Amino acid sequence: MADVLKSFLFIAVELTILFFFISLIIGLVQGYIPYEKMERTLAGKNKFLAGLFALFFAFVTPFCSCSTIPVVVNMLRNKIPFSIVMVFLFASPVLDPTILTIMGVILGWKVTLIYILITASLSLVIGFTLEAFGFERSVKNVMLTGFEPRTKKFDFRSSLKETMKLMKSVLPYLLIGAAVGAVIHGLVPTEWIARWFGHDAWWLIPVAAIVGIPLYIRLSSMIPISQVLILKGMALGPVMAMMISSAGASLPELILLKSIFKKELVIAFVMSVISMSTISGFIFYLI
């Protein structure tokens, strides 16, 4: 129980600090970003190029699934097209340079290149598909209102005020998510996973994709966990499915998303992450 409490405190403090400073920095930088020009580019007729730009932005912002949320909120507030925001939301955690380095070292750079192509392509497909099915209506209006254009570039007081307002609305969800994530993270042993998923069977891939989401595997833990799973005989397909699902979504992130998305969009997000990780796992299984 002491380990669970320690894990909760660590996750809660880390996420709170990340959320606060990322939101504050973005708020300060907003005054220098030509959003009108960016919006014209991202909202142009060539949505494919806009999607590629979102992928590039996701790659150069190595955030975990939770710390991506403040960026998503600010993109929505600045009326970036929903499909482009969704591309970023799916791509940012799974295209993290840390994960790519892990795969390059453990699984080889050929596997890493295939991983990049798969996750980038699926992020584009999922982002545009969600918009095509009208999920933009499932964004809560409360997160999209009350944003006033800056009258001057550097405005620390306004940025701090906006950040504190955002923190006040999100902090309860963050603490609940940290508590749930800490309990599962501390009570689900790696050995149990390896014992049940250490077989080369196709049905393990979708199961691993589903199991990976509540595990909340931190990026700093990916190397030792992946090494243990592979050494204990876990097949490549399930390993990749679990890595992608655990990086792409976590319980703390889902609780945070619930504060800005309606239930149907949160469900669609979970199903999309599971689909992405499952498809990726099957591709690696066939390879």
C-alpha positions in Angstrom: 0.0 0.0 0.0 2.9 2.3 0.7 4.2 1.8 -2.8 0.7 2.6 -4.2 0.6 5.8 -2.2 4.1 6.8 -3.2 3.2 6.1 -6.9 0.0 8.2 -6.5 1.9 11.1 -5.1 4.6 10.9 -7.7 2.1 10.7 -10.6 -0.2 13.4 -9.2 2.6 15.8 -8.5 4.3 15.1 -11.9 1.1 15.5 -13.9 0.0 18.6 -12.0 3.4 20.3 -12.6 3.4 19.1 -16.3 -0.1 20.3 -16.9 0.5 23.7 -15.2 3.7 24.6 -16.8 2.8 23.3 -20.3 -0.4 25.3 -20.2 1.4 28.4 -18.9 4.2 28.1 -21.5 1.6 27.6 -24.3 -0.3 30.6 -23.0 2.8 32.8 -23.0 3.9 31.6 -26.5 0.4 32.2 -27.9 1.1 35.9 -28.2 4.0 35.2 -30.6 2.3 32.5 -32.7 0.6 33.7 -35.9 -2.6 31.6 -35.3 -4.5 33.3 -38.1 -1.8 32.2 -40.6 -1.6 28.8 -39.0 -5.4 28.4 -39.1 -5.5 29.3 -42.7 -2.8 26.7 -43.5 -4.4 23.9 -41.4 -7.9 24.8 -42.6 -6.9 25.0 -46.2 -8.3 22.8 -49.0 -5.3 20.4 -48.7 -6.2 18.6 -45.5 -3.6 15.9 -46.2 -0.8 18.5 -45.9 -2.4 19.9 -42.7 -2.5 16.3 -41.3 1.2 15.9 -42.1 2.0 19.2 -40.3 0.1 17.8 -37.3 2.2 14.7 -37.4 5.4 16.7 -37.5 4.1 18.9 -34.6 3.3 15.7 -32.7 6.8 14.3 -33.2 8.6 17.5 -32.1 6.4 17.7 -28.9 7.4 14.6 -27.0 4.5 14.5 -24.5 3.1 11.5 -22.8 -0.6 10.8 -23.2 -1.6 13.0 -20.2 0.5 16.0 -20.9 -0.8 16.1 -24.5 -4.2 17.3 -23.2 -3.3 20.9 -22.4 -2.0 21.2 -26.0 -5.2 19.7 -27.4 -7.3 22.1 -25.3 -5.4 25.1 -26.5 -5.6 23.9 -30.1 -9.4 23.6 -29.8 -9.6 27.0 -28.2 -7.8 28.5 -31.1 -10.3 26.8 -33.5 -7.8 24.4 -35.2 -9.9 22.0 -37.3 -11.1 19.0 -35.3 -9.6 16.4 -37.6 -6.2 18.0 -37.3 -6.4 18.2 -33.5 -7.4 14.5 -33.4 -4.4 13.6 -35.6 -2.2 15.3 -33.1 -3.9 13.7 -30.1 -3.4 10.2 -31.5 0.1 10.7 -32.9 1.8 12.7 -30.1 2.3 10.0 -27.5 2.9 7.1 -29.9 5.5 9.0 -32.0 7.5 10.1 -29.0 11.2 10.0 -29.7 11.8 8.1 -26.5 9.5 5.2 -27.7 11.2 5.3 -31.1 14.6 5.0 -29.5 13.4 2.1 -27.3 12.2 0.2 -30.4 15.4 0.9 -32.3 17.5 -0.5 -29.6 15.4 -3.5 -28.6 13.6 -4.4 -31.8 15.8 -2.9 -34.5 15.5 0.1 -36.7 13.6 -1.8 -39.4 10.8 -2.5 -36.9 10.9 1.1 -35.8 10.5 2.4 -39.3 7.5 0.1 -39.9 6.1 1.3 -36.5 6.4 5.0 -37.6 4.7 4.4 -40.9 1.8 2.4 -39.3 1.1 4.7 -36.4 1.4 7.9 -38.5 -0.9 6.5 -41.2 -3.5 5.3 -38.7 -3.4 8.6 -36.8 -4.3 10.3 -40.1 -7.0 7.9 -40.9 -8.6 7.9 -37.4 -8.4 11.7 -37.1 -10.3 12.3 -40.4 -12.7 9.4 -39.8 -13.8 10.9 -36.4 -14.5 14.2 -38.1 -16.4 12.5 -41.0 -18.7 10.8 -38.5 -19.5 14.1 -36.8 -17.7 13.6 -33.5 -16.7 17.3 -33.5 -20.1 17.9 -31.9 -19.0 15.8 -28.9 -16.4 18.5 -27.7 -17.7 20.2 -24.6 -18.5 23.8 -25.3 -17.2 24.9 -21.9 -13.7 24.3 -23.0 -14.1 26.3 -26.1 -15.6 29.5 -24.7 -14.2 32.4 -22.8 -11.0 32.7 -24.8 -10.2 36.3 -25.5 -7.6 37.3 -28.1 -4.4 38.8 -26.7 -3.9 42.6 -27.1 -0.2 42.2 -26.5 2.3 39.5 -27.2 3.8 38.9 -23.8 1.1 38.9 -21.1 2.1 36.8 -18.1 -0.8 37.9 -15.9 -3.4 36.8 -18.5 -1.6 33.6 -19.2 -1.4 32.8 -15.5 -5.1 33.6 -15.0 -6.1 31.3 -17.9 -3.9 28.6 -16.7 -5.3 28.7 -13.1 -8.8 28.6 -14.5 -8.0 25.6 -16.6 -6.3 23.9 -13.6 -9.3 24.5 -11.4 -11.6 22.6 -13.8 -9.2 19.8 -14.6 -7.4 19.1 -11.3 -10.2 16.9 -9.8 -10.1 14.7 -12.8 -6.3 14.6 -12.7 -6.2 13.5 -9.1 -8.8 10.8 -9.7 -6.9 9.5 -12.7 -3.6 9.5 -10.8 -5.2 7.5 -8.0 -6.6 4.9 -10.4 -3.4 4.7 -12.4 -1.3 4.3 -9.3 -3.4 1.4 -7.9 -3.3 -0.5 -11.2 0.3 0.3 -11.8 1.3 -0.9 -8.4 -0.9 -4.1 -8.2 -0.6 -5.6 -11.7 2.8 -7.5 -11.8 4.8 -7.7 -15.0 5.3 -11.5 -14.4 1.5 -12.1 -14.5 1.4 -10.4 -17.9 4.3 -12.4 -19.3 2.8 -15.7 -18.1 -0.6 -15.1 -19.7 0.7 -13.5 -22.9 3.9 -15.5 -23.5 2.4 -17.5 -26.4 2.4 -16.9 -30.2 -1.3 -16.9 -30.7 -3.2 -14.3 -32.8 -5.9 -13.7 -30.2 -3.3 -12.4 -27.7 -2.9 -9.3 -29.9 -6.4 -7.7 -29.3 -6.3 -8.8 -25.7 -2.9 -7.2 -25.2 -4.2 -4.0 -26.8 -7.1 -3.9 -24.4 -5.0 -4.7 -21.3 -2.4 -2.1 -22.2 -4.7 0.8 -21.7 -5.3 0.5 -18.0 -1.7 -0.5 -17.2 -0.5 3.1 -17.5 3.0 2.1 -18.5 5.2 5.2 -18.1 7.7 6.0 -20.8 10.5 5.7 -18.3 9.4 2.1 -17.6 9.0 1.0 -21.2 12.6 -0.3 -21.6 12.7 -2.6 -18.6 9.1 -3.8 -19.1 9.7 -4.5 -22.8 12.9 -6.3 -22.1 11.2 -8.5 -19.4 8.3 -9.3 -21.6 10.5 -10.3 -24.6 12.9 -12.3 -22.5 10.0 -14.2 -21.0 8.8 -15.2 -24.4 6.1 -12.7 -25.2 5.5 -12.6 -28.9 6.3 -9.4 -30.9 2.7 -8.8 -32.0 1.3 -8.6 -28.5 4.3 -6.6 -27.2 3.8 -4.0 -29.9 0.0 -3.9 -29.4 0.5 -3.4 -25.6 3.2 -0.7 -26.1 1.0 1.3 -28.5 -2.1 1.1 -26.4 -0.3 1.9 -23.2 1.4 4.9 -24.8 -1.6 6.0 -26.7 -4.1 6.0 -23.8 -4.2 5.6 -20.1 -6.8 5.9 -17.4 -5.5 9.2 -16.1 -5.7 10.5 -19.7 -9.2 9.2 -20.3 -10.4 10.9 -17.1 -8.8 14.1 -18.3 -10.4 13.7 -21.7 -13.8 13.3 -20.0 -13.5 16.9 -18.8 -13.3 18.2 -22.4 -15.0 15.5 -24.4 -18.5 14.0 -24.1 -18.9 10.3 -23.4 -19.4 9.2 -27.0 -16.1 10.8 -28.1 -14.2 9.3 -25.2 -15.5 5.9 -26.1 -14.6 6.5 -29.8 -11.1 7.5 -28.7 -10.6 4.3 -26.7 -11.9 2.1 -29.5 -9.6 4.0 -31.9 -6.5 3.4 -29.8 -7.4 -0.3 -29.4 -7.9 -0.5 -33.2 -4.6 1.2 -33.9 -2.7 -1.0 -31.5 -4.5 -4.2 -32.7 -3.9 -3.5 -36.4 -0.2 -2.7 -35.7 0.1 -5.9 -33.6 -1.3 -8.0 -36.5 1.1 -6.4 -39.0 4.1 -7.2 -36.8 2.6 -10.7 -36.2 2.5 -11.3 -39.9 6.0 -9.9 -40.4 
